[in-house]
Amino acid sequence: MDVREGPSDAEVVARVLGGDREAFRLIVRRYESGLLRFATRVLGGRDAAADAVAESLVRAYRHLASCRDPTRLRTWLYRIVANRCKSHLARRATGDVSLDDAPPIADPTDNEAALERVEQLAVVEQALATLSSEKREAFVLKHVEGMSYQEMAAVTGERIPRSRCECTARARRCSRHWRTGHELNRSEGPSGAGWRDPP
């Protein structure tokens, strides 16, 4: 069953606020994977992202009555997660990366297309890591989560024109970084020099 089927967000919020604590599970099922994906991209690791999302969902449950517009629950939840991510980033030293947060090593028995996808994702992750947390957040909201500029502005607290301009510039920089890194990787190859695509 698709978790988006069934009662609307506003109906679920009303049920939770009316005392049906179990109804909050539907909110978790609807949004947890997207929130985790967003937090992982912003924080750079699944463990920290899982912590941020768990803390955010607890906070959302406790403060659900402060959600002024339950029809915009998704945006409200992303804003909570974005704030938790900012707190996590402020607490940790830059450059500290846990081995648990390291990307998985590609299996050499995978087909070439899958390896290409792993390489592309690694380059994108590297490009995202070069951005400030605010820029990374905006890029992920727009290009990974597919939010509108209005939703992005609600999540980040920024004005729409600023979000639009910054996100477009970030997309161009990440794309340029990906192409440069991708061309370098393909010309140098896994051995480091002289590798070329097979004929």
CORQUIVEN-V212462 format. One record per run of one state. SS is the DSSP state (~ for helix, > for strand, _ for the rest). FROM is the first residue (numbers start at 1). LEN is the number of residues. Records with the same first field share a line. If there is no record, write none. Layout:
SS->FROM-LEN + FROM-LEN
//
This chain:
_->1-8 + 18-3 + 44-2 + 63-1 + 67-3 + 92-7 + 102-10 + 130-3 + 144-5 + 157-3 + 189-11
~->9-9 + 21-23 + 46-17 + 64-3 + 70-22 + 99-3 + 112-18 + 133-11 + 149-8 + 160-29
//
